[in-house]
Amino acid sequence: MKTFIFAALLLGTVHSQSPDDGPGLEVPDVIGAGVPQGMLKFNQLTYHELSGTVEFLDDKRIVIRNMIYDGLGPDAFFIIGVGESRSPNVQDAIPVVPDDYAGARLQYKYDDQVPILRAYTGEDVTIALPDGVTTNDLRWISVYCRAFSLDFGHVILPPPRDVPKRAY
């Protein structure tokens, strides 16, 4: 009986995946503004405290709800991957800054003006995407430390659907 229950649970999990999702990644059919996205939580990969849940506000903005980060990374900031980039890597990285920082699109490798992330203690952090990038382009977001070449944690983002356009 235990084997049957385990097999049924396993089959249900496998059935909800598409072949492009990779092993163990479940992707809901519809993701859009206002839809609870509990699966889109930061995974903490180091001893730096990091958590939060990503939500798409519209086609140009995301918010990280209840963001917690200790702020101790010496050169840590958000980077995003777009297009064909399937997992966090610096080769495809575009730095982005939260709305509480002033800034435009930055160049990852050469720009020493990328502001270092401050500590967050359960705040909602809104990030406007750079020109030419929409939420449909996003594949992942990461808190990355350039000084140590270390991904503190990231979220793999399935392609959103039915996300409203930003009203200007």
C-alpha positions in Angstrom: 0.0 0.0 0.0 2.8 2.4 0.9 4.5 1.7 -2.5 1.2 2.4 -4.4 0.8 5.8 -2.6 4.4 6.7 -3.3 4.1 5.7 -7.0 0.9 7.7 -7.3 2.5 10.8 -5.8 5.6 10.4 -8.0 3.4 10.0 -11.1 1.4 13.1 -10.3 4.6 15.1 -9.9 6.1 13.9 -13.1 2.9 14.4 -15.0 2.9 18.1 -14.1 6.2 18.7 -15.7 6.9 19.5 -19.3 10.0 18.1 -21.0 11.8 21.5 -21.0 11.3 22.1 -17.3 14.3 20.0 -16.3 14.2 17.4 -13.5 12.1 18.1 -10.5 10.9 21.6 -11.6 7.2 21.9 -11.6 5.8 24.8 -13.6 2.2 26.0 -13.2 0.2 26.5 -16.5 -0.5 30.2 -15.9 1.5 32.7 -14.2 0.5 36.3 -14.2 0.0 39.4 -12.1 -1.9 38.8 -8.9 -1.5 35.0 -9.1 0.0 33.5 -5.9 3.4 32.2 -6.9 4.6 30.2 -3.9 6.8 28.1 -6.2 8.9 31.2 -7.1 10.8 31.4 -3.9 14.5 32.3 -3.5 16.6 29.3 -2.6 19.4 30.2 -0.2 22.7 28.7 -1.4 25.1 30.2 1.2 25.2 31.1 4.8 23.9 34.6 3.9 20.3 34.9 5.0 18.2 35.2 1.8 14.5 34.6 1.2 11.5 36.1 -0.6 8.9 35.3 -3.2 8.9 36.7 -6.7 5.7 38.0 -8.3 5.2 39.7 -11.7 3.5 43.1 -11.3 3.3 43.8 -15.0 5.4 43.3 -18.1 8.2 45.7 -16.9 8.3 45.1 -13.1 8.7 42.4 -10.6 8.4 42.5 -6.9 10.1 40.3 -4.3 7.7 39.9 -1.5 8.9 39.7 2.1 12.6 40.0 1.0 15.1 39.1 3.7 18.8 39.5 3.0 21.5 40.1 5.6 23.3 42.7 3.5 26.7 41.3 4.3 27.9 40.5 0.8 30.8 42.8 -0.1 29.8 43.2 -3.8 26.3 41.6 -4.0 23.6 42.7 -6.2 20.7 41.4 -8.3 21.4 39.9 -11.7 18.9 38.6 -14.2 19.0 36.2 -17.1 16.9 36.5 -20.2 16.3 34.7 -23.5 17.8 31.3 -23.7 19.6 31.5 -20.4 18.3 28.5 -18.5 20.2 28.9 -15.2 22.1 31.6 -13.3 25.5 32.4 -14.8 27.5 35.5 -15.1 28.0 35.2 -18.9 24.4 36.0 -19.5 23.9 38.3 -16.5 22.3 41.7 -16.6 22.5 43.7 -13.3 19.3 45.3 -12.1 18.7 47.5 -9.2 15.7 47.8 -6.9 13.5 50.9 -7.2 14.9 52.2 -3.9 18.2 52.7 -5.7 18.6 55.2 -8.5 20.0 53.7 -11.6 19.7 52.5 -15.2 20.8 49.5 -17.1 24.3 48.6 -15.9 27.1 46.6 -17.4 28.0 43.7 -15.1 31.7 43.1 -15.9 33.0 46.6 -16.1 30.7 48.8 -14.0 31.9 49.4 -10.5 28.9 51.7 -10.0 26.5 48.8 -9.4 25.2 49.5 -6.0 25.7 46.9 -3.3 22.5 45.4 -1.9 21.6 46.7 1.6 20.0 44.5 4.2 16.3 43.8 3.8 14.1 42.7 6.7 10.9 41.5 5.3 10.3 44.3 2.8 8.7 44.2 -0.6 11.4 45.0 -3.2 10.3 46.3 -6.6 12.6 46.0 -9.6 11.9 47.8 -12.9 13.4 45.9 -15.8 15.9 47.6 -18.2 14.8 48.9 -21.6 14.2 46.1 -24.0 13.5 43.5 -21.3 10.0 42.4 -20.3 8.9 39.8 -17.7 8.3 37.4 -20.5 12.0 37.5 -21.3 13.1 36.6 -17.7 14.5 33.2 -17.0 16.0 33.7 -13.5 17.0 36.3 -10.9 19.9 35.9 -8.6 21.6 37.7 -5.7 25.2 37.4 -6.8 28.4 38.5 -5.2 31.0 39.6 -7.8 33.8 39.7 -5.2 33.6 36.0 -4.5 31.9 34.8 -7.8 29.2 33.3 -5.7 25.4 32.9 -6.2 23.9 33.6 -2.8 20.5 32.3 -4.0 18.3 32.5 -7.0 14.8 31.8 -8.5 14.3 30.1 -11.8 11.3 31.8 -13.5 9.0 29.9 -15.8 7.8 32.1 -18.7 4.8 34.2 -17.5 1.6 34.4 -19.5 -1.2 36.9 -19.3 0.9 39.5 -17.5 -0.7 43.0 -18.1 1.3 45.7 -19.8 2.5 48.5 -17.6 0.3 51.6 -17.6 2.5 54.6 -17.9 
